[in-house]
Amino acid sequence: MAHYNPKTVLRQVSNALLKEFIEGKGHHLTVAWDEITETQVQGIYDEFLHLPERARREIELDMQDVHAMASEDGIRALVETGRSHDRPIAEDLERHESRYDKAMWALLHRPDVWQDAVTFAHADRLPPRYWEKRNSLPKQPPDISAATAERLGQAISAFFVQAEGRGRLSRVERFRRTQDLDYFFVYLSDYPDTTVTWNDDEQLVREKRRHAFEVVYAFDRSAGTLDMYARGGHKVVRPLQEIFADTVLGVALDPEDPDETPYRVDDLKMRGFAFPTDPEDGITEVAVRRLRLSVLGNPRKQFMVSRLDDSGPDAMYDSLENEINQDNLPLSLLRVERATITMKLAGRGRVRKLTFEVGPKSCNLKGKSDELRELGEKYLRRWGIEAA
């Protein structure tokens, strides 16, 4: 998605919703709303700039969320959050043509869905490289009580204080994303810092700040799997998995096999990797579009090979053979760190696509719609990529 620009939001959101949004904040701009066209935003922007700093900042925070949610993934997060919480929103969103209007309407009229959806969309945008999956956990409901959430926060805080000297403050927020998928967002205090900022009185000041960093757990009770987002590598991941299992599930993790990973992706570098599908699923093509590869014995040496979506299913392998001299660097010395797979789905009108990324320890299918996620997971198992 393009970077946030306030003028983009003002131009993309219809004037009626903009007026409702700004006046709902208690501000009345000197704008002839009924006379300007939907794209004449300069006058609105000029009036916006004349608002007090505090008011402008409050408006911009919401506009940034609207911009982030005005995407296919953002709208899907709104629809799925409403459905999973028995608060349907899809029909209401269908009445608005643009994604920006859908997002702004949801912000204004469905606060019961908006904040949870924003949280899930944020989780889906977290860098895939820091997600790790753990299989073979008990297929049971997690303990979602407030007391357990408090213990989880305390345990994670104690770990980071001892290991890294940060994380003294903690807060845990739990969200039910689907019938089987529970998210736990853990916010912890980072190292203190100072920064130069403009305050509400428009004075340049140096302020002390204590930013937050986060750990995110996504537990699937039906599959017995735990996806976890955390920075810090193996020395952080294993202890945080153990804390979750002990605190939320009441079990101790079995010793981890260092050679076993949740996903077996290395064979995806081989031309001819088979992607069998069932006719009833309407899949017309499966292709590997991108590979991030590292060199065995030198994992810091990495490179990317990719092809456009409209090229044939073998195009990526053609590119791989053209770009790598396999006499000097045979495929046996290359390790797949991440693969991007695209599935084309037949349907009414335009062809739909399911594109997702998978690496040895993580996959971003959990951020897709239930229908697409289940389809992708079915075939990861069928193709032998997801470990049993």
N, C-alpha and C positions, 0 to 999 in steps of 0.2 A: 504494500500500500504506500502511496505517496506520503511525504512528510506533511505534518499538520500545518495548515495556513489558515488563519481566521477568515480571510476573504473567500477561500474555497468553501468553507462551511456556510458563510453568508450567501454565497451565490447558489449553492446546491440545495439549500433548504428553502421551501416555499415561503413567501412573505407572510402568509397567514400564520404559519407555525412559528416563524421568527418573532413576529409581533407578540404572539401568545407567550413564547419563551421569555423574551426580554421583559415584557410587562409583568409576567408572573414573578419576576425577581424584584419587582417594585420600581422599575425604571421606565420612564416614558420618553422616548426619543422624539425629537422634532423631525419626524419623517412623514411624508404624505404617502402612507402605505397603500392607499387605494389608487394612487395615480402612477406610481413607478412600476416598471416591468419587473419580472422575476429575476432578471440578471443585473439590474441597475443597483449595485450594492455600494457604490462609493459614498453616497450620502449616508447610508446606514453605518458604514465603517467609520466615517468622520465623526458621527455622533457617538459611536461606541468608544472612540479614542478620547472623547471628552468626559467620559464617566470617571468618577474617582477610582484610584488605583485598586482599592479593595473590591469595589463592585466589578471592575473590569476583570480582575483575577478570578472572582467567583464564576463569572459568566464563561471565561475561557476554559476553566477546568471542565465544565459540562460540555463545552463545544469540542474539546479534545476527545472526550469520551464518545460523543456523537460521531466524530470523524473516524475513530477507531472501530466503532460498531457498524458504520455504513459500508459494509463489505459482505460478501457471500457468507463468510464464516461468522461474522457478527450477527447477521439476521438469523442465521441458523441457530446460533446460541440463544437468541431471544425466543424463537419458536420452540425449541426443545426444552428450554427452562420453563416456559409456560406450560407445556404439555406434561412434563415430569412432576410439576407442582400442582397439577389439576387447576391451572389458571390459564386456559387457552388464550392465545394472542394472535394466531396465524390469520384468522379471518379479518381481524382489525387491521393488520399490517397490509393485507392484500388490497385494501382500499386506497393505499398510497403508492404512487408509481415509482418514485425514486427511493433508493436505499437510505439516503440522507433524511428524507421525510419519514420513512419507517422508523429510523433510529430516533429522530427528534420526537415523533409522536409517542413512542414507547417511553422515552424519558419523561415526557409531560404527563402521560395518562396511565402508565402502568409501572409505577415505582415498585409494586410488589414483585415484578419480574425483572425490571431493569438492572438493579444492582447485582443480583446473582448472575445474570447473563454477562454483565461487564466483567465480573470476576472470572467466569469460565473462559470468556474470550481472551482475557489476559493470560490465563494459564496455557491456552492453546498457542499463544505467541511466544512463550518462553523458549529459549534456544534449545533445539532438540539434543544437542551434544551433551547437555547436563541432565537429561532424563535417563534413568536406569530402571530396568524391569526386573522383578524377582518373582519366579514361579513357585509353585508347590507350597503355597500358604493354605491354611484351613479355609474351606468354603463355608464361611459362617458370617453372620452379621457382625459388624464391628461394634464396639461399645462406643456409643455416641453421646454419653452423658456429659454434663458440664464438668463433673468431678474428674472424669477421665481426660477431657480436653485440658484441664488445668494441670493434671499430672504429666501429660504429654509435653506441654509447654515447659514445665519445670525441668523435666529430664533432658530435653533438647538444649535448654538454656545452660544447664549444668555441664553438658558435654562441651558446648562451644566455649564457655568460660574457661574450662580446664585446658582445652585443646588449642584455642586461638586467642583467648583473652578478650573476647567480645560475646555479645548475646545475653547480657545480664537481664535485660527486660524481654519478655515474651508475651505473645498473645496468639491463641489458636482459634480459628474460625472454621466451622464445619459446614459443608454444603452437600446436599444430596443431588447429584446430577441426573442420574437415571435410577430406575428401580434397583439396579445392582451396583451402581458406581457411586462411591462416597469420596469426596475431596476433603482434605484437611490442609488448610493454609496456616503455616506457622510463621509469624512475623517476629523478628528478633532485632535487638538494638545493635547497630554496627559501631565501629570505632568512632569516637567523637572527632569532629573536624570543624574548621572555620571556613566561611565563604563570604565573599563580598556580594551584597544584595541591595536592591532598592526596597525600602520599607514602605508601609502604607502612607507615610507622610512625604513620600518621594525624595527621601534622603538616602544617600549612599552610605551603607553601614557594613561593618564586619560583624557577622553573627556566628555564634557557636551552633553547630548542627549535629544531631545524632540521627543519621539516616537508619532506615530499616533494611535488613536483608531477609530473604524468605526461603523456606523449605516447603515444598508442596508434595503431599501424598495423594495418590489416586488408587483406592483399593476397590477391586472388583470382587464382590462376595460370591458371585456365581462361578467365577473362574479360579478364584483363589490366587489372584495375581496382585502385585503391588508395583505401581509405577511411582517413582520418586524423582523430584527435581531438587538438586542441591549441587552447589559448586564446591570443589575441593578434592575431587578424585576419590580413589578407593578408601583412603584413610578416613574419609568422612562418610561415604556411602554406607559401608557395612555397619558401623555403629548406629547410624540413624535408622537403618532398616531394623536392627535389633531392638532399638527403643520402641519403634512403632509396634512390632510384633508382640513385645512383652506388655506394653501399656494398653494398647487398643484391642489386641486379639487374645492376650493372656497366654501366649505360647513362646517357646524359645526357638529361634531359628536353627535349623540343622547346619552343620559345617558346609561351607560353600566349596564346590569343586572349581578350582581355578581355571580348569580347561573347559568348563561348561558355560554356555551363555544362553540367554532366552531365545536368541535368534541366530540361525545359521545362515549367514549371508555371503560367505566367501565364494560359494559356487556361482553366484550371480555374475562374476567376472568372466565366466565361460560362455562362449557362443554356443547356442544350442540348448541352454538351460530350458527345461520344459515347463510350460505354464498351462497344464490341462484345465479345462473349465467345463461346467455343465451347461447344455444348451438352454435350459430354462432360465438361466441367469442373464441371458442376453448380452454376454460379453463378446465383443467383436474383435478385440485386440488387447494384448498385454505386452508391454515393452518396458525395458529398463532404460530410463532417459538420462540418468546421471549416476556416476560412481565417484566417490571420494576414496582414493587408494593410498595406502602407506607401504613402505618397504620394510620387509621383515628384517629385524636387527637394527633398523634405523627409523623408528616410528614417527620421529619428528619430520621426516622427509615425506611430504604428502602432496598429492596433486589431484586435480579434478578432470574427469572426462565426461562430456555431455553432448547431447544432440537436441534439436528442437522437437516439440511435440508432433509437428506435422511430418516428420521424417519417418521412414519405415521402422519396423520393430528391430531390425538388425543394424540400424544406423549407428547406434552407440558403439557396437562392437567393431564396426568399420573404423570409427574414429579411434578406438582404443588401439587397434592394430597399426593405424597410420601414425599415431603420435608416440608410440613406444617401440623402441627397437628391442624385440623380444630375444634377440641373440645375446644382448648385453643384460637385459632385465626380463627374464622369463616370468610368466604369470604365476608360477609357483612361489616366487619371491614377493608377490604383491598380496596385500591383505585388504579386503573391503572394509572400510570404516563406516561408510554410509552409502545407501543406494536409494534412488528415487524411482518408483515404479508407477506407471500410468496404465489404468484399465479403461478402455472405451466401452461404454454401455449403450446398446441400442434402445431407442424409445421413440416417443412421438416427437416430431420436430427435430431439433438439433441433437447431435450426439452428446450424451453426458460423459463426463470423465471423473474417475476417482484417481487422484494422485496423492501418494503418501511416501514418507521416508521411513526407512528401517535400517538399523545398525545392529551390531552384535548385542547391545544391551537395551535398546529402546526402539519404539515405533510411535509415530504420531497419529495413528488411527483413532486413538481415544477421543480426539477432537473433532471427528467427523460425525455426521448424523448417524442415528442408530442403524438405519438401513445400510448405509455405506460401510460403517464400521464392522457390522456383522459380516458383510460380504467380504471385506478385506481380510478379516480374521479367519474366515472359513478357508480362503485360498492360501493364506500364509501357512496354515496347517496342512492343506492338501499338497502344497508344493514342497513340504519338508523344511520350510524356513523357520517356522515357529517350533521350538522344542516342545515335546510333550510334557 
